[in-house]
Amino acid sequence: MKDFYSQTRKLWFHLPQKIRFLLVGGFNTVISYLLFLLLFEGCRINYNPALIIQYIISINLSIFTMRFFVFESRGNFMREYFKAWGAYLLIFLFNLLWLNITDIFFKIYPAASQMVYIILATIITYLAHKHFSFRK
């Protein structure tokens, strides 16, 4: 079992960082979007509180998975955690603004608008984590 783990780890970290980010980020994105849909569509929560709840839950998942599986960081955990939260807080504020503008002014359904934003935020998230949160 130990040999399987070490071989899997070696194969995983042999992948380029951008590929690891796309795989892990894709997983995190799907979970985040499904959580948003569950809250917004399933529980019928307004998109603003649904987004807040979704971010609080999914940010923690994302920080851990990005830290360990993408950037393989060994830095000070608490410092990186709060730096990552800061990056996500900015991304969240833009997301909140995006959802409200696209709903109020352009009448785009929030679930569709959120899907578009997630694509844009993926690029910003990678750059924020690479150059700020988990910088070596």
A tleap script that builds the chain and sets N, CA, C and O, in Angstrom:
source leaprc.protein.ff14SB
mol = sequence {
  NMET LYS ASP PHE TYR SER GLN THR ARG LYS
  LEU TRP PHE HIE LEU PRO GLN LYS ILE ARG
  PHE LEU LEU VAL GLY GLY PHE ASN THR VAL
  ILE SER TYR LEU LEU PHE LEU LEU LEU PHE
  GLU GLY CYS ARG ILE ASN TYR ASN PRO ALA
  LEU ILE ILE GLN TYR ILE ILE SER ILE ASN
  LEU SER ILE PHE THR MET ARG PHE PHE VAL
  PHE GLU SER ARG GLY ASN PHE MET ARG GLU
  TYR PHE LYS ALA TRP GLY ALA TYR LEU LEU
  ILE PHE LEU PHE ASN LEU LEU TRP LEU ASN
  ILE THR ASP ILE PHE PHE LYS ILE TYR PRO
  ALA ALA SER GLN MET VAL TYR ILE ILE LEU
  ALA THR ILE ILE THR TYR LEU ALA HIE LYS
  HIE PHE SER PHE ARG CLYS
}
set mol.1.N position { 0.822 -1.193 0.000 }
set mol.1.CA position { 0.000 0.000 0.000 }
set mol.1.C position { 0.871 1.264 0.000 }
set mol.1.O position { 0.585 2.227 -0.711 }
set mol.2.N position { 1.923 1.242 0.800 }
set mol.2.CA position { 2.819 2.388 0.862 }
set mol.2.C position { 3.465 2.637 -0.496 }
set mol.2.O position { 3.627 3.785 -0.912 }
set mol.3.N position { 3.831 1.560 -1.183 }
set mol.3.CA position { 4.440 1.677 -2.501 }
set mol.3.C position { 3.457 2.296 -3.495 }
set mol.3.O position { 3.839 3.125 -4.320 }
set mol.4.N position { 2.184 1.885 -3.408 }
set mol.4.CA position { 1.151 2.437 -4.280 }
set mol.4.C position { 1.014 3.939 -4.037 }
set mol.4.O position { 0.936 4.719 -4.987 }
set mol.5.N position { 0.986 4.341 -2.775 }
set mol.5.CA position { 0.865 5.747 -2.426 }
set mol.5.C position { 2.051 6.545 -2.971 }
set mol.5.O position { 1.859 7.600 -3.577 }
set mol.6.N position { 3.264 6.055 -2.762 }
set mol.6.CA position { 4.440 6.808 -3.209 }
set mol.6.C position { 4.506 6.881 -4.730 }
set mol.6.O position { 4.919 7.902 -5.279 }
set mol.7.N position { 4.106 5.817 -5.418 }
set mol.7.CA position { 4.093 5.850 -6.887 }
set mol.7.C position { 3.027 6.819 -7.403 }
set mol.7.O position { 3.263 7.571 -8.347 }
set mol.8.N position { 1.858 6.789 -6.774 }
set mol.8.CA position { 0.778 7.692 -7.171 }
set mol.8.C position { 1.188 9.138 -6.928 }
set mol.8.O position { 0.966 10.002 -7.777 }
set mol.9.N position { 1.782 9.398 -5.775 }
set mol.9.CA position { 2.243 10.751 -5.441 }
set mol.9.C position { 3.290 11.214 -6.442 }
set mol.9.O position { 3.252 12.356 -6.901 }
set mol.10.N position { 4.220 10.335 -6.781 }
set mol.10.CA position { 5.279 10.677 -7.733 }
set mol.10.C position { 4.681 11.000 -9.101 }
set mol.10.O position { 5.080 11.974 -9.739 }
set mol.11.N position { 3.726 10.184 -9.554 }
set mol.11.CA position { 3.066 10.437 -10.836 }
set mol.11.C position { 2.296 11.754 -10.812 }
set mol.11.O position { 2.353 12.535 -11.762 }
set mol.12.N position { 1.578 11.989 -9.722 }
set mol.12.CA position { 0.773 13.200 -9.618 }
set mol.12.C position { 1.643 14.453 -9.677 }
set mol.12.O position { 1.353 15.376 -10.438 }
set mol.13.N position { 2.697 14.486 -8.884 }
set mol.13.CA position { 3.527 15.686 -8.842 }
set mol.13.C position { 4.498 15.778 -10.015 }
set mol.13.O position { 5.214 16.768 -10.167 }
set mol.14.N position { 4.511 14.744 -10.831 }
set mol.14.CA position { 5.271 14.819 -12.081 }
set mol.14.C position { 4.481 15.602 -13.142 }
set mol.14.O position { 5.052 16.131 -14.095 }
set mol.15.N position { 3.152 15.661 -12.952 }
set mol.15.CA position { 2.318 16.449 -13.862 }
set mol.15.C position { 2.678 17.927 -13.727 }
set mol.15.O position { 3.024 18.373 -12.633 }
set mol.16.N position { 2.603 18.690 -14.809 }
set mol.16.CA position { 2.842 20.132 -14.700 }
set mol.16.C position { 1.826 20.778 -13.753 }
set mol.16.O position { 0.678 20.343 -13.661 }
set mol.17.N position { 2.263 21.802 -13.068 }
set mol.17.CA position { 1.430 22.478 -12.079 }
set mol.17.C position { 0.112 22.965 -12.674 }
set mol.17.O position { -0.928 22.874 -12.022 }
set mol.18.N position { 0.140 23.476 -13.891 }
set mol.18.CA position { -1.086 23.978 -14.524 }
set mol.18.C position { -2.091 22.852 -14.761 }
set mol.18.O position { -3.298 23.072 -14.656 }
set mol.19.N position { -1.614 21.662 -15.075 }
set mol.19.CA position { -2.506 20.511 -15.264 }
set mol.19.C position { -3.102 20.106 -13.915 }
set mol.19.O position { -4.297 19.830 -13.817 }
set mol.20.N position { -2.264 20.073 -12.879 }
set mol.20.CA position { -2.773 19.752 -11.535 }
set mol.20.C position { -3.819 20.779 -11.110 }
set mol.20.O position { -4.843 20.432 -10.521 }
set mol.21.N position { -3.548 22.058 -11.418 }
set mol.21.CA position { -4.502 23.114 -11.074 }
set mol.21.C position { -5.825 22.895 -11.800 }
set mol.21.O position { -6.892 23.024 -11.200 }
set mol.22.N position { -5.761 22.568 -13.081 }
set mol.22.CA position { -6.996 22.346 -13.841 }
set mol.22.C position { -7.791 21.167 -13.298 }
set mol.22.O position { -9.018 21.228 -13.217 }
set mol.23.N position { -7.099 20.095 -12.928 }
set mol.23.CA position { -7.790 18.919 -12.389 }
set mol.23.C position { -8.389 19.194 -11.006 }
set mol.23.O position { -9.566 18.925 -10.767 }
set mol.24.N position { -7.584 19.724 -10.116 }
set mol.24.CA position { -8.054 20.015 -8.758 }
set mol.24.C position { -9.056 21.173 -8.794 }
set mol.24.O position { -10.097 21.129 -8.138 }
set mol.25.N position { -8.726 22.198 -9.563 }
set mol.25.CA position { -9.642 23.333 -9.700 }
set mol.25.C position { -10.961 22.928 -10.331 }
set mol.25.O position { -12.019 23.431 -9.954 }
set mol.26.N position { -10.895 22.021 -11.290 }
set mol.26.CA position { -12.127 21.518 -11.901 }
set mol.26.C position { -12.996 20.816 -10.880 }
set mol.26.O position { -14.207 21.030 -10.833 }
set mol.27.N position { -12.375 19.972 -10.055 }
set mol.27.CA position { -13.098 19.290 -8.976 }
set mol.27.C position { -13.722 20.315 -8.029 }
set mol.27.O position { -14.911 20.230 -7.719 }
set mol.28.N position { -12.928 21.281 -7.568 }
set mol.28.CA position { -13.421 22.306 -6.642 }
set mol.28.C position { -14.539 23.132 -7.278 }
set mol.28.O position { -15.519 23.471 -6.614 }
set mol.29.N position { -14.394 23.450 -8.548 }
set mol.29.CA position { -15.386 24.249 -9.257 }
set mol.29.C position { -16.717 23.523 -9.362 }
set mol.29.O position { -17.775 24.109 -9.138 }
set mol.30.N position { -16.655 22.252 -9.703 }
set mol.30.CA position { -17.889 21.460 -9.800 }
set mol.30.C position { -18.591 21.403 -8.441 }
set mol.30.O position { -19.803 21.596 -8.354 }
set mol.31.N position { -17.827 21.139 -7.393 }
set mol.31.CA position { -18.406 21.080 -6.048 }
set mol.31.C position { -19.016 22.437 -5.673 }
set mol.31.O position { -20.130 22.494 -5.154 }
set mol.32.N position { -18.292 23.518 -5.935 }
set mol.32.CA position { -18.778 24.861 -5.600 }
set mol.32.C position { -20.053 25.202 -6.363 }
set mol.32.O position { -21.014 25.714 -5.788 }
set mol.33.N position { -20.053 24.916 -7.651 }
set mol.33.CA position { -21.224 25.248 -8.470 }
set mol.33.C position { -22.429 24.406 -8.053 }
set mol.33.O position { -23.544 24.918 -7.965 }
set mol.34.N position { -22.206 23.110 -7.795 }
set mol.34.CA position { -23.308 22.256 -7.354 }
set mol.34.C position { -23.871 22.724 -6.012 }
set mol.34.O position { -25.080 22.677 -5.785 }
set mol.35.N position { -22.982 23.173 -5.130 }
set mol.35.CA position { -23.422 23.699 -3.840 }
set mol.35.C position { -24.261 24.961 -4.039 }
set mol.35.O position { -25.302 25.128 -3.402 }
set mol.36.N position { -23.802 25.852 -4.930 }
set mol.36.CA position { -24.565 27.063 -5.239 }
set mol.36.C position { -25.943 26.687 -5.794 }
set mol.36.O position { -26.956 27.250 -5.378 }
set mol.37.N position { -25.981 25.736 -6.731 }
set mol.37.CA position { -27.259 25.305 -7.305 }
set mol.37.C position { -28.171 24.682 -6.248 }
set mol.37.O position { -29.375 24.937 -6.232 }
set mol.38.N position { -27.601 23.874 -5.377 }
set mol.38.CA position { -28.381 23.254 -4.306 }
set mol.38.C position { -29.025 24.321 -3.428 }
set mol.38.O position { -30.208 24.232 -3.100 }
set mol.39.N position { -28.252 25.315 -3.054 }
set mol.39.CA position { -28.770 26.379 -2.193 }
set mol.39.C position { -29.763 27.276 -2.932 }
set mol.39.O position { -30.827 27.598 -2.404 }
set mol.40.N position { -29.410 27.678 -4.156 }
set mol.40.CA position { -30.228 28.617 -4.924 }
set mol.40.C position { -31.474 27.956 -5.495 }
set mol.40.O position { -32.584 28.461 -5.322 }
set mol.41.N position { -31.295 26.830 -6.175 }
set mol.41.CA position { -32.419 26.155 -6.819 }
set mol.41.C position { -33.135 25.204 -5.854 }
set mol.41.O position { -34.361 25.230 -5.743 }
set mol.42.N position { -32.365 24.371 -5.163 }
set mol.42.CA position { -32.953 23.350 -4.307 }
set mol.42.C position { -33.591 23.897 -3.047 }
set mol.42.O position { -34.716 23.534 -2.702 }
set mol.43.N position { -32.870 24.771 -2.359 }
set mol.43.CA position { -33.378 25.322 -1.096 }
set mol.43.C position { -34.105 26.645 -1.290 }
set mol.43.O position { -34.679 27.190 -0.348 }
set mol.44.N position { -34.077 27.155 -2.512 }
set mol.44.CA position { -34.746 28.419 -2.853 }
set mol.44.C position { -34.241 29.602 -2.023 }
set mol.44.O position { -35.012 30.466 -1.605 }
set mol.45.N position { -32.931 29.614 -1.800 }
set mol.45.CA position { -32.301 30.733 -1.094 }
set mol.45.C position { -31.919 31.764 -2.145 }
set mol.45.O position { -31.430 31.400 -3.215 }
set mol.46.N position { -32.131 33.035 -1.863 }
set mol.46.CA position { -31.736 34.109 -2.773 }
set mol.46.C position { -30.266 33.943 -3.149 }
set mol.46.O position { -29.477 33.441 -2.348 }
set mol.47.N position { -29.890 34.358 -4.359 }
set mol.47.CA position { -28.527 34.112 -4.833 }
set mol.47.C position { -27.444 34.787 -4.002 }
set mol.47.O position { -26.330 34.268 -3.942 }
set mol.48.N position { -27.717 35.918 -3.359 }
set mol.48.CA position { -26.680 36.560 -2.539 }
set mol.48.C position { -26.321 35.726 -1.307 }
set mol.48.O position { -25.144 35.420 -1.115 }
set mol.49.N position { -27.298 35.344 -0.455 }
set mol.49.CA position { -26.931 34.477 0.671 }
set mol.49.C position { -26.443 33.098 0.217 }
set mol.49.O position { -25.580 32.504 0.862 }
set mol.50.N position { -26.991 32.588 -0.889 }
set mol.50.CA position { -26.532 31.292 -1.408 }
set mol.50.C position { -25.053 31.371 -1.767 }
set mol.50.O position { -24.287 30.447 -1.492 }
set mol.51.N position { -24.661 32.480 -2.383 }
set mol.51.CA position { -23.255 32.667 -2.754 }
set mol.51.C position { -22.369 32.773 -1.509 }
set mol.51.O position { -21.278 32.204 -1.474 }
set mol.52.N position { -22.827 33.483 -0.512 }
set mol.52.CA position { -22.052 33.634 0.728 }
set mol.52.C position { -21.832 32.267 1.385 }
set mol.52.O position { -20.708 31.922 1.749 }
set mol.53.N position { -22.897 31.505 1.532 }
set mol.53.CA position { -22.789 30.181 2.149 }
set mol.53.C position { -21.883 29.276 1.321 }
set mol.53.O position { -21.028 28.572 1.859 }
set mol.54.N position { -22.083 29.305 0.013 }
set mol.54.CA position { -21.271 28.477 -0.886 }
set mol.54.C position { -19.784 28.816 -0.751 }
set mol.54.O position { -18.948 27.914 -0.696 }
set mol.55.N position { -19.453 30.089 -0.700 }
set mol.55.CA position { -18.048 30.488 -0.579 }
set mol.55.C position { -17.452 30.051 0.759 }
set mol.55.O position { -16.330 29.546 0.801 }
set mol.56.N position { -18.183 30.238 1.835 }
set mol.56.CA position { -17.659 29.858 3.150 }
set mol.56.C position { -17.294 28.380 3.171 }
set mol.56.O position { -16.258 28.000 3.716 }
set mol.57.N position { -18.133 27.559 2.584 }
set mol.57.CA position { -17.867 26.117 2.568 }
set mol.57.C position { -16.787 25.756 1.554 }
set mol.57.O position { -15.837 25.044 1.878 }
set mol.58.N position { -16.934 26.242 0.340 }
set mol.58.CA position { -16.040 25.785 -0.732 }
set mol.58.C position { -14.638 26.390 -0.664 }
set mol.58.O position { -13.684 25.785 -1.154 }
set mol.59.N position { -14.500 27.554 -0.074 }
set mol.59.CA position { -13.165 28.151 0.040 }
set mol.59.C position { -12.246 27.255 0.855 }
set mol.59.O position { -11.086 27.055 0.493 }
set mol.60.N position { -12.754 26.721 1.942 }
set mol.60.CA position { -11.909 25.862 2.774 }
set mol.60.C position { -11.477 24.606 2.016 }
set mol.60.O position { -10.313 24.212 2.087 }
set mol.61.N position { -12.390 23.985 1.302 }
set mol.61.CA position { -12.041 22.830 0.486 }
set mol.61.C position { -10.975 23.212 -0.531 }
set mol.61.O position { -9.991 22.495 -0.713 }
set mol.62.N position { -11.175 24.327 -1.180 }
set mol.62.CA position { -10.247 24.772 -2.212 }
set mol.62.C position { -8.851 25.081 -1.657 }
set mol.62.O position { -7.843 24.717 -2.262 }
set mol.63.N position { -8.802 25.744 -0.517 }
set mol.63.CA position { -7.500 26.077 0.073 }
set mol.63.C position { -6.704 24.811 0.362 }
set mol.63.O position { -5.525 24.721 0.020 }
set mol.64.N position { -7.342 23.847 0.983 }
set mol.64.CA position { -6.636 22.604 1.315 }
set mol.64.C position { -6.199 21.847 0.066 }
set mol.64.O position { -5.058 21.395 -0.020 }
set mol.65.N position { -7.093 21.709 -0.893 }
set mol.65.CA position { -6.730 20.943 -2.088 }
set mol.65.C position { -5.671 21.661 -2.922 }
set mol.65.O position { -4.764 21.022 -3.454 }
set mol.66.N position { -5.780 22.965 -3.037 }
set mol.66.CA position { -4.771 23.720 -3.800 }
set mol.66.C position { -3.417 23.667 -3.097 }
set mol.66.O position { -2.382 23.460 -3.730 }
set mol.67.N position { -3.442 23.854 -1.798 }
set mol.67.CA position { -2.189 23.877 -1.033 }
set mol.67.C position { -1.444 22.553 -1.148 }
set mol.67.O position { -0.238 22.541 -1.390 }
set mol.68.N position { -2.152 21.442 -0.975 }
set mol.68.CA position { -1.492 20.147 -0.926 }
set mol.68.C position { -1.334 19.478 -2.290 }
set mol.68.O position { -0.311 18.844 -2.548 }
set mol.69.N position { -2.326 19.607 -3.162 }
set mol.69.CA position { -2.311 18.842 -4.403 }
set mol.69.C position { -1.859 19.623 -5.629 }
set mol.69.O position { -1.534 19.023 -6.653 }
set mol.70.N position { -1.832 20.939 -5.545 }
set mol.70.CA position { -1.387 21.726 -6.700 }
set mol.70.C position { -0.030 22.354 -6.427 }
set mol.70.O position { 0.925 22.136 -7.172 }
set mol.71.N position { 0.050 23.131 -5.359 }
set mol.71.CA position { 1.269 23.896 -5.100 }
set mol.71.C position { 2.235 23.185 -4.165 }
set mol.71.O position { 3.357 23.653 -3.972 }
set mol.72.N position { 1.823 22.058 -3.578 }
set mol.72.CA position { 2.669 21.250 -2.690 }
set mol.72.C position { 3.424 22.135 -1.695 }
set mol.72.O position { 4.629 22.000 -1.485 }
set mol.73.N position { 2.661 23.037 -1.100 }
set mol.73.CA position { 3.261 24.023 -0.212 }
set mol.73.C position { 3.649 23.409 1.122 }
set mol.73.O position { 2.952 22.550 1.662 }
set mol.74.N position { 4.771 23.870 1.635 }
set mol.74.CA position { 5.226 23.468 2.950 }
set mol.74.C position { 5.455 24.698 3.837 }
set mol.74.O position { 6.107 24.626 4.879 }
set mol.75.N position { 4.895 25.828 3.388 }
set mol.75.CA position { 5.029 27.067 4.137 }
set mol.75.C position { 4.171 27.068 5.390 }
set mol.75.O position { 3.495 26.086 5.697 }
set mol.76.N position { 4.206 28.176 6.103 }
set mol.76.CA position { 3.419 28.335 7.312 }
set mol.76.C position { 1.929 28.227 6.966 }
set mol.76.O position { 1.388 29.040 6.216 }
set mol.77.N position { 1.283 27.200 7.532 }
set mol.77.CA position { -0.098 26.904 7.161 }
set mol.77.C position { -1.037 28.073 7.433 }
set mol.77.O position { -1.803 28.459 6.549 }
set mol.78.N position { -0.995 28.640 8.620 }
set mol.78.CA position { -1.919 29.718 8.971 }
set mol.78.C position { -1.704 30.960 8.107 }
set mol.78.O position { -2.669 31.592 7.678 }
set mol.79.N position { -0.462 31.306 7.854 }
set mol.79.CA position { -0.182 32.468 7.011 }
set mol.79.C position { -0.742 32.239 5.604 }
set mol.79.O position { -1.387 33.124 5.041 }
set mol.80.N position { -0.494 31.052 5.036 }
set mol.80.CA position { -1.004 30.746 3.702 }
set mol.80.C position { -2.528 30.674 3.690 }
set mol.80.O position { -3.171 31.107 2.734 }
set mol.81.N position { -3.096 30.128 4.757 }
set mol.81.CA position { -4.546 30.016 4.850 }
set mol.81.C position { -5.199 31.401 4.788 }
set mol.81.O position { -6.151 31.611 4.036 }
set mol.82.N position { -4.688 32.330 5.573 }
set mol.82.CA position { -5.272 33.669 5.591 }
set mol.82.C position { -4.970 34.446 4.315 }
set mol.82.O position { -5.792 35.253 3.879 }
set mol.83.N position { -3.821 34.221 3.716 }
set mol.83.CA position { -3.527 34.844 2.425 }
set mol.83.C position { -4.492 34.321 1.362 }
set mol.83.O position { -5.014 35.090 0.554 }
set mol.84.N position { -4.724 33.018 1.368 }
set mol.84.CA position { -5.652 32.429 0.402 }
set mol.84.C position { -7.069 32.952 0.641 }
set mol.84.O position { -7.782 33.257 -0.315 }
set mol.85.N position { -7.483 33.059 1.907 }
set mol.85.CA position { -8.798 33.610 2.212 }
set mol.85.C position { -8.902 35.039 1.690 }
set mol.85.O position { -9.944 35.437 1.169 }
set mol.86.N position { -7.829 35.806 1.827 }
set mol.86.CA position { -7.825 37.173 1.308 }
set mol.86.C position { -8.017 37.201 -0.199 }
set mol.86.O position { -8.781 38.013 -0.721 }
set mol.87.N position { -7.324 36.312 -0.893 }
set mol.87.CA position { -7.481 36.229 -2.347 }
set mol.87.C position { -8.918 35.843 -2.702 }
set mol.87.O position { -9.526 36.438 -3.592 }
set mol.88.N position { -9.450 34.849 -2.003 }
set mol.88.CA position { -10.820 34.413 -2.281 }
set mol.88.C position { -11.848 35.477 -1.897 }
set mol.88.O position { -12.908 35.570 -2.517 }
set mol.89.N position { -11.544 36.266 -0.894 }
set mol.89.CA position { -12.468 37.325 -0.501 }
set mol.89.C position { -12.626 38.341 -1.634 }
set mol.89.O position { -13.735 38.787 -1.927 }
set mol.90.N position { -11.523 38.695 -2.258 }
set mol.90.CA position { -11.578 39.598 -3.417 }
set mol.90.C position { -12.368 38.977 -4.565 }
set mol.90.O position { -13.206 39.635 -5.183 }
set mol.91.N position { -12.096 37.718 -4.840 }
set mol.91.CA position { -12.801 37.006 -5.904 }
set mol.91.C position { -14.291 36.926 -5.572 }
set mol.91.O position { -15.134 37.067 -6.457 }
set mol.92.N position { -14.614 36.700 -4.294 }
set mol.92.CA position { -16.007 36.660 -3.851 }
set mol.92.C position { -16.696 38.003 -4.072 }
set mol.92.O position { -17.818 38.044 -4.575 }
set mol.93.N position { -16.040 39.101 -3.703 }
set mol.93.CA position { -16.650 40.421 -3.858 }
set mol.93.C position { -16.945 40.729 -5.331 }
set mol.93.O position { -17.997 41.280 -5.657 }
set mol.94.N position { -16.008 40.368 -6.218 }
set mol.94.CA position { -16.261 40.530 -7.646 }
set mol.94.C position { -17.408 39.632 -8.094 }
set mol.94.O position { -18.216 40.029 -8.934 }
set mol.95.N position { -17.483 38.427 -7.538 }
set mol.95.CA position { -18.553 37.488 -7.873 }
set mol.95.C position { -19.915 38.058 -7.454 }
set mol.95.O position { -20.885 37.986 -8.207 }
set mol.96.N position { -19.970 38.617 -6.259 }
set mol.96.CA position { -21.203 39.218 -5.762 }
set mol.96.C position { -21.639 40.375 -6.661 }
set mol.96.O position { -22.813 40.492 -7.014 }
set mol.97.N position { -20.698 41.211 -7.020 }
set mol.97.CA position { -20.967 42.325 -7.917 }
set mol.97.C position { -21.444 41.817 -9.283 }
set mol.97.O position { -22.422 42.321 -9.835 }
set mol.98.N position { -20.746 40.821 -9.814 }
set mol.98.CA position { -21.093 40.225 -11.103 }
set mol.98.C position { -22.533 39.701 -11.096 }
set mol.98.O position { -23.313 40.014 -11.995 }
set mol.99.N position { -22.880 38.908 -10.085 }
set mol.99.CA position { -24.227 38.323 -10.023 }
set mol.99.C position { -25.305 39.406 -9.961 }
set mol.99.O position { -26.331 39.306 -10.635 }
set mol.100.N position { -25.074 40.414 -9.170 }
set mol.100.CA position { -26.074 41.468 -9.042 }
set mol.100.C position { -26.202 42.307 -10.310 }
set mol.100.O position { -27.314 42.645 -10.716 }
set mol.101.N position { -25.098 42.640 -10.927 }
set mol.101.CA position { -25.141 43.424 -12.168 }
set mol.101.C position { -25.806 42.628 -13.283 }
set mol.101.O position { -26.674 43.144 -13.987 }
set mol.102.N position { -25.398 41.365 -13.445 }
set mol.102.CA position { -25.974 40.574 -14.534 }
set mol.102.C position { -27.455 40.281 -14.304 }
set mol.102.O position { -28.208 40.140 -15.267 }
set mol.103.N position { -27.883 40.186 -13.049 }
set mol.103.CA position { -29.302 39.960 -12.766 }
set mol.103.C position { -30.112 41.240 -12.916 }
set mol.103.O position { -31.114 41.261 -13.631 }
set mol.104.N position { -29.691 42.292 -12.256 }
set mol.104.CA position { -30.474 43.529 -12.209 }
set mol.104.C position { -30.489 44.262 -13.555 }
set mol.104.O position { -31.546 44.686 -14.022 }
set mol.105.N position { -29.322 44.406 -14.170 }
set mol.105.CA position { -29.254 45.210 -15.395 }
set mol.105.C position { -29.434 44.409 -16.682 }
set mol.105.O position { -29.988 44.918 -17.657 }
set mol.106.N position { -28.973 43.168 -16.691 }
set mol.106.CA position { -29.038 42.375 -17.921 }
set mol.106.C position { -30.056 41.237 -17.860 }
set mol.106.O position { -30.273 40.535 -18.848 }
set mol.107.N position { -30.676 41.060 -16.698 }
set mol.107.CA position { -31.708 40.028 -16.497 }
set mol.107.C position { -31.231 38.627 -16.874 }
set mol.107.O position { -31.993 37.826 -17.416 }
set mol.108.N position { -29.967 38.340 -16.581 }
set mol.108.CA position { -29.413 36.999 -16.811 }
set mol.108.C position { -29.700 36.165 -15.568 }
set mol.108.O position { -29.457 36.598 -14.441 }
set mol.109.N position { -30.211 34.983 -15.789 }
set mol.109.CA position { -30.559 34.096 -14.681 }
set mol.109.C position { -29.300 33.817 -13.841 }
set mol.109.O position { -28.264 33.462 -14.402 }
set mol.110.N position { -29.368 33.971 -12.514 }
set mol.110.CA position { -28.179 33.842 -11.666 }
set mol.110.C position { -27.404 32.530 -11.812 }
set mol.110.O position { -26.175 32.538 -11.735 }
set mol.111.N position { -28.084 31.417 -12.017 }
set mol.111.CA position { -27.364 30.145 -12.177 }
set mol.111.C position { -26.512 30.154 -13.438 }
set mol.111.O position { -25.402 29.623 -13.434 }
set mol.112.N position { -27.012 30.747 -14.515 }
set mol.112.CA position { -26.245 30.851 -15.760 }
set mol.112.C position { -25.107 31.861 -15.611 }
set mol.112.O position { -23.988 31.624 -16.066 }
set mol.113.N position { -25.405 32.969 -14.978 }
set mol.113.CA position { -24.391 34.000 -14.749 }
set mol.113.C position { -23.244 33.462 -13.903 }
set mol.113.O position { -22.077 33.757 -14.162 }
set mol.114.N position { -23.585 32.671 -12.891 }
set mol.114.CA position { -22.574 32.095 -12.009 }
set mol.114.C position { -21.658 31.149 -12.773 }
set mol.114.O position { -20.456 31.096 -12.513 }
set mol.115.N position { -22.226 30.407 -13.710 }
set mol.115.CA position { -21.417 29.484 -14.506 }
set mol.115.C position { -20.376 30.254 -15.329 }
set mol.115.O position { -19.226 29.826 -15.422 }
set mol.116.N position { -20.765 31.362 -15.912 }
set mol.116.CA position { -19.837 32.187 -16.688 }
set mol.116.C position { -18.766 32.773 -15.777 }
set mol.116.O position { -17.588 32.790 -16.133 }
set mol.117.N position { -19.170 33.250 -14.606 }
set mol.117.CA position { -18.205 33.850 -13.679 }
set mol.117.C position { -17.160 32.834 -13.227 }
set mol.117.O position { -15.984 33.168 -13.090 }
set mol.118.N position { -17.581 31.618 -12.999 }
set mol.118.CA position { -16.657 30.584 -12.541 }
set mol.118.C position { -15.523 30.390 -13.541 }
set mol.118.O position { -14.374 30.188 -13.149 }
set mol.119.N position { -15.841 30.452 -14.811 }
set mol.119.CA position { -14.819 30.309 -15.847 }
set mol.119.C position { -13.814 31.462 -15.750 }
set mol.119.O position { -12.605 31.242 -15.819 }
set mol.120.N position { -14.309 32.670 -15.593 }
set mol.120.CA position { -13.426 33.837 -15.467 }
set mol.120.C position { -12.601 33.775 -14.181 }
set mol.120.O position { -11.413 34.099 -14.177 }
set mol.121.N position { -13.237 33.362 -13.107 }
set mol.121.CA position { -12.568 33.326 -11.802 }
set mol.121.C position { -11.475 32.270 -11.733 }
set mol.121.O position { -10.549 32.393 -10.932 }
set mol.122.N position { -11.567 31.241 -12.556 }
set mol.122.CA position { -10.556 30.180 -12.557 }
set mol.122.C position { -9.172 30.750 -12.873 }
set mol.122.O position { -8.186 30.410 -12.219 }
set mol.123.N position { -9.112 31.600 -13.859 }
set mol.123.CA position { -7.839 32.207 -14.255 }
set mol.123.C position { -7.303 33.101 -13.141 }
set mol.123.O position { -6.122 33.043 -12.798 }
set mol.124.N position { -8.174 33.919 -12.585 }
set mol.124.CA position { -7.777 34.825 -11.505 }
set mol.124.C position { -7.311 34.045 -10.283 }
set mol.124.O position { -6.336 34.423 -9.633 }
set mol.125.N position { -8.008 32.958 -9.974 }
set mol.125.CA position { -7.659 32.141 -8.814 }
set mol.125.C position { -6.273 31.530 -8.966 }
set mol.125.O position { -5.476 31.550 -8.029 }
set mol.126.N position { -5.987 30.993 -10.137 }
set mol.126.CA position { -4.671 30.391 -10.366 }
set mol.126.C position { -3.570 31.430 -10.155 }
set mol.126.O position { -2.592 31.170 -9.455 }
set mol.127.N position { -3.729 32.582 -10.749 }
set mol.127.CA position { -2.703 33.629 -10.629 }
set mol.127.C position { -2.570 34.120 -9.188 }
set mol.127.O position { -1.459 34.354 -8.712 }
set mol.128.N position { -3.694 34.276 -8.496 }
set mol.128.CA position { -3.647 34.736 -7.098 }
set mol.128.C position { -2.925 33.733 -6.207 }
set mol.128.O position { -2.119 34.122 -5.362 }
set mol.129.N position { -3.208 32.446 -6.390 }
set mol.129.CA position { -2.564 31.435 -5.556 }
set mol.129.C position { -1.092 31.260 -5.924 }
set mol.129.O position { -0.243 31.123 -5.044 }
set mol.130.N position { -0.796 31.265 -7.202 }
set mol.130.CA position { 0.591 31.050 -7.648 }
set mol.130.C position { 1.499 32.194 -7.189 }
set mol.130.O position { 2.622 31.960 -6.744 }
set mol.131.N position { 1.007 33.429 -7.299 }
set mol.131.CA position { 1.872 34.574 -7.030 }
set mol.131.C position { 1.648 35.222 -5.660 }
set mol.131.O position { 2.377 36.139 -5.280 }
set mol.132.N position { 0.641 34.747 -4.919 }
set mol.132.CA position { 0.388 35.371 -3.624 }
set mol.132.C position { 0.205 34.328 -2.510 }
set mol.132.O position { 1.020 34.262 -1.590 }
set mol.133.N position { -0.833 33.532 -2.586 }
set mol.133.CA position { -1.190 32.640 -1.476 }
set mol.133.C position { -0.130 31.595 -1.169 }
set mol.133.O position { 0.287 31.442 -0.021 }
set mol.134.N position { 0.308 30.871 -2.204 }
set mol.134.CA position { 1.218 29.742 -2.003 }
set mol.134.C position { 2.565 29.957 -2.679 }
set mol.134.O position { 3.248 28.995 -3.030 }
set mol.135.N position { 2.945 31.210 -2.860 }
set mol.135.CA position { 4.227 31.532 -3.473 }
set mol.135.C position { 5.365 30.969 -2.638 }
set mol.135.O position { 5.366 31.081 -1.412 }
set mol.136.N position { 6.328 30.365 -3.312 }
set mol.136.CA position { 7.460 29.777 -2.593 }
set mol.136.C position { 8.537 30.798 -2.353 }
set mol.136.O position { 9.568 30.479 -1.759 }
savepdb mol mol.pdb
quit
